[in-house]
Amino acid sequence: MTNSDNKKILVTKSFLPPLEEYVGYLKQIWSNRWLTNNGPFAQELERKLEEIFDVKHVSFVSNGTIALQLALRALEIKGEVITTPFTFAATTTAIVWEHCTPVFVDIDPNTFRIDASKIEAAITNKTRAIVAVHVYGYPCNVEKIERIAKKHNLKVIYDAAHAFGEKINGKSILQFGDISVMSLHATKLFHTAEGGLIVTKDDQTAEKIERMKNFGYTNHQDEIAELGINAKNSELHASLGLVNLKYLPKIINSRKDRVELYRKLLSKTGLHTVVYEKNIEYNYSYFPVVFKNENELLKVKKALEKENIFPRRYFYPSLNTLPYVTYSPCPISESMAKRVLCLPLYHDLDIKTVRKIVAIIKSKYKTDRSA
């Protein structure tokens, strides 16, 4: 990494704990030589997360994408899957990879989430599941989605990649649906460098996931019960997660401070940001802003990059336009994807940098003082 790289302000920055704390775990790993294959630290991380989330089963896997693929396989989903076009491409990719057909339902322009009021119109006799995303960590309308799923006998998988630690009315967001999956990638506010989680309340589904992530083996190492894959994660990753867990409240609080400053400084620019709902405990994963048009976004993005500040177009493009899916119009998502920019946000982002970012935006973006 060059000196210029060190000076870059990226859209996010991985939290790293004090090295000596992580080294303490590494010494234990070196001592017992148990590197992977459901080691003690992986098991400890799963148990701690079950307690934190107040859920029955957590499975620690190699990444969030394989978590979603395993979820679809474990629930034996074949056919059409209703999903959102506005999220990271991995959600759609996992559905297609598992030989299912994504059916896109447009989003709510105010919350970025799948518009639950439009889901029923998309259901056909081939529909088998709903894969909804708590995009940016803004929870879906879980109550309405659950009612629709029950009425039509559909499975519900929540992609909660952005929603670690969040609650609705005091209840963990991971307690909803048949399965929730999560990413623990290095870019997430809580991470294991690489990793993912699968959460379910059903005992049989949990047992199936454990077999599938380990080549299909049962508890007897010479017995293979079904088709599986290697989705296990290592002790090196699990131990990093265990160290990072203790810093999570501090990380979330520091991100909240920066989000609140962004919102205050941008309040009269006319830029749209999400209104936070009082019944939800957020983790402040992202800070998206919506411009009037794509040209305004590109102008601001270029001005920021000139100052070595690198926001990201999360999420672009609208996934219903990807080359490996059948196009169906989602005008709100398509418009939003062209106009949304995520500003830098992480635990130790300098407050002066937040003010600088906003000053650059204001200098390039036509403010609407009546907003």
N, C-alpha and C positions, 0 to 999 in steps of 0.2 A: 504493500500500500504506500502510495506516495504522500508527500506532505499536503498536496492539493486535495487528495482524497479525504484526508483527515479533516479538512476544512469544509467539506461538503455538508450541507444540511439536507438529509434525505427525509423521505416521507415518514420513516420510522427508524428506530435504532433498537437493537436487541438489548434488553436488560441483562447484565452479567453480575452475579453476586461476587463478594470478596473471594478471590482465587483460593485463599487458604481454606475456606469452608468447603469448596468443591474438592480440593486436594485431599481433605480428610476422608471423603467418600472414596476417592480413587485409591487411597492406600488400602482401604478395606477390600476393594475389588481386586487389587493386585495380590492381596493376601489370600483371598479365598479362590481366586481364579475362576469365578463364575461370571462370565461376561454377558451371556444372553440366555435364551431358553427359559423364560419365566423365572428370572433370578429373584433374590430376596428384596432388592430395591424396587424392581418393577412391581412386585406384589405389594410392597409397602406403599408405593405411590397410588396404586389402585385402591387400597383400603382407605387411605387418607382422603382421596377424592370422593369415595362413596360417602364418607362421613361429612365432608364439606358440602356436597351437593344433596345430601339426604336421599340418596338413591340406592337401589338394591344391587345393581351390577355395573361395574366399570371395567372395561377391557382396554389396556394400553397397547396400542399398535404403532406401526412404523410411520404412518402419516395420516392426514385427514382424508385424503382422496381414497386410499385403500379402506379407510373406515367406512366411507359411504358405499363403496363397492361391496364390502362384506355385509353391510346392513341390507342392501338390496338382495344379496344372495341368501342371507339368513332368513329373510321373510319370503323367499322364493317368488320374487316379483318378476313377472314376465308380462309384456304388453305395454300399455300406455301409462306414463307417469306424468302427472300434472306437476309443473314446477314453474319457477320464476325465470324470466330472461335477464334479470338484473342482479348479478352477483359475479363472483369469480368463475372463470371458465371450467374449473375442476368439477363443479356441481353437475353441469350438463355433460361433461366428458365422462364422468363416472356412470351416468345413466346410459349413455350410448355404448360405453365400453361393455356394460353388462347386457347388451343386446335388448335394451328396452327403448321405447320411443318417447322422447320428451314432448309433452304438450304444454306449450307456453301460455300462461295466463298473465295478463298485463298487471302492472303495479299501481299502487296508490301514489300519486305524485307528491303527497305531503310527507309520506313516511318511508318511501322507497321499497316497501315490502309488497309481497304478492297481495293483490286485491282479493280478499276472501269472498267478497260479494260476487265475484265473477267466476269462481271456481265451479259451481254446479253446472253452469252452462257449457263447460268444457268436458264434462264427464260423459263417457260413452260406455258401451258394453265391453270395451277393451281396457277400460281404466282399471288399474290395480292398486295404485298408490298415489299419494301426494308427497312430494319432496319440497318442503318449504324452507326458506332461509331467513334466519334472524339477521338480516343484512345490516352491516355496520354495528351489529349488536342491538338493533332496534327490534324487539320481539314481535313476531307475527301475532295476528289475532287468533291465538291458540284455541280459545273457547269456540269460536265459530268454525274453525277448521276441524276441530274434534267432532262437532255436531254433524258437519257434512260427511265426514269419514264414517261415522257410525251409521248414518242414514243410508249410505251407499255401500257399506261393507268394504271400505278401503283401508289400507294400511297408511300410517303417517310416519314419515321420517323427517326429523328436523335437522337441517344443516346448521349447527350452532357454532361454526368455526370462529365467529367473531364475538361470541357471547359468553366467554368464560366467567363464571362467578355471578352471573346476573340472576335477578329474582323478579317474579311478578306477584304482587300482593304477599310478599314474604316467602314465596315458594320458588324453589330453584327452577329455572327455565328448562332444565334437563329432565324434569319430571313429566313433561308432556310428550304425547306421541307414543308410538310403539318403540321407536328407537330415536335417540339423538346422537349425532356424531359431532366431533370437534377436532380442530387442528391445534397442534402444539408446535407449529413451525416457529422458527426463530423470529419471524416478524410479528408474532402475536404477543400480547401483553404478558401472558404467562406461557412459557415455552420450555421445551426440552431439547432445543436445537432442531431436531426433527422428531415428529411424533404426532399421534392422534389418539382419540378416545372414542369408544363406542359405549353408549349407556342404554340399558334396557331394564325394565321391571320384570320381565318374563324369564323364569328359571330355564325353561327349555331353550329359548332363543339364546340366552347367555351361554349355555353349555355348547350349543351349536357354533357360536362365534368362537369360543375357545378352541374347539376342534379345527374349525376352518382356518384360523390364523396360524395353526401349527401343522400344516400339510394334511389335515384331516385325521390326525392321530387322536385316539382316546387317551384316557389316563394311563392305559397300558401302552408302553412305548413300542410294542411290537404289533399293535392293532390299529389299522386305519379304517375308520367308519364311513368316511365320505370324502368327496373332492375337497381339497384344501389348497392353501397357498402359504407362503412364508410371509406373514405380516407381523411377526414378533418385533419387539424393540429391545434395545440393549440396556445393560446396567449403567453404562456411561450416560445414556440419555435420561434414564429414570432418576439417577442420582442428581443430575443437574436440576430436574424438576423438583425434587425434594428440597434442595437448597433454595430454589427460587420461590417456593410456596410461602415461606416465612416473610418474604418481602412484598407479597401481593397487595395487602392493604395500602402500603406506602406508595406502590406503583400506581394504583387506581386513584388515590387522593391527589397525587402530583399531576396526573393526566387531567383530572377534573379541574384543577386550578387553571390549567392552560386552556382547556375548552371554555371555561367561563370567561377568561380574558378574551379569547377569540370572539366569542359571542358578543361581549360588551363592545369591543372595538369595531366590530362589523355591523352593529345593530342598525345603523342608518345608511347602509350602502345599497340596500335593495336586494342583496344576495340572500337567497333562501337557505336556511339551515333548519334542521329538525327541531321541533318543539318537544322537549322531554316531558314524559307523562309521570305524574306524581306517584303512581302505584308501582313503578318499575325502578329497581336498583340497577343502574347502568355501570358499565365498566370503562366507558369512554375510550373505546378501541380506535375510533376514527373520528376525524372532523371533516365531513364533506360540505362543500358549498356549491350552490347551483347558480350558474350564470344565465343571463338572458338568452345567449346564443353561443354557438361553438366558437365563432370568431373572437368574442370577448374572452372566452376561456383561454384560447390559444395565445392571445395577446398577453394576458396576465402570466400564463405559464412561461412564455418566452422571457418576460421581464424578470421573473423570479430566477429562472435558470441562469440568466446573465449575472445574477448576484450569487451564484453557486448554491441556490436553494432549489430543491427538486421535489415538487409535489408529484402526485400520481393520478392518472385518470382511472381511478377506481369508481365504477366498473365500466370498462369500455373494451370491446363494443357490446351492444345489446346481444345476448346470446342466441336469440332467435334468428340472428343474421349469420351465424357461424357456417362455414362451408360444409360441415358434416351433419347438419340437421335440415329438415324440411322447413322452409321459411313459412311463417305465419305472422301476420302483422301484429305488433305490439307497440302502437304509436307512442304511448307514454314512456315506456322503457327506452325506445329508440331515441326519443327526444332527450330524455334525462341522461342517457349514456354519453351523449355528445356535449352535455353542459355541466357535468359534475366533475369537480376537482377535489381531491383529498389533500388537505394542507398538512405539513409536517406536524407530527404529534408523538411525543414519547416522554418518558418519565423525567428526564433531566434537560429537556429543551429549554434553552435560555429564554427568560422572559423578554429580554431585549430583542431576541430573534423573533419572537411572536409579534412584537410591536413593529419590527422592521418588515416582516411579511405583510402585515396589514397595511402599512404605509405604502408599500409597493403596489398592492392591490388597489388601494384608493387612488393612487396616481395614474393607474392605467384603466381602471373600470369606471364607467360613467355612473356616478352615484345618483340615487333617487332619494332626495331629501324628504319627499312626501311619504316614503315607505315607513 
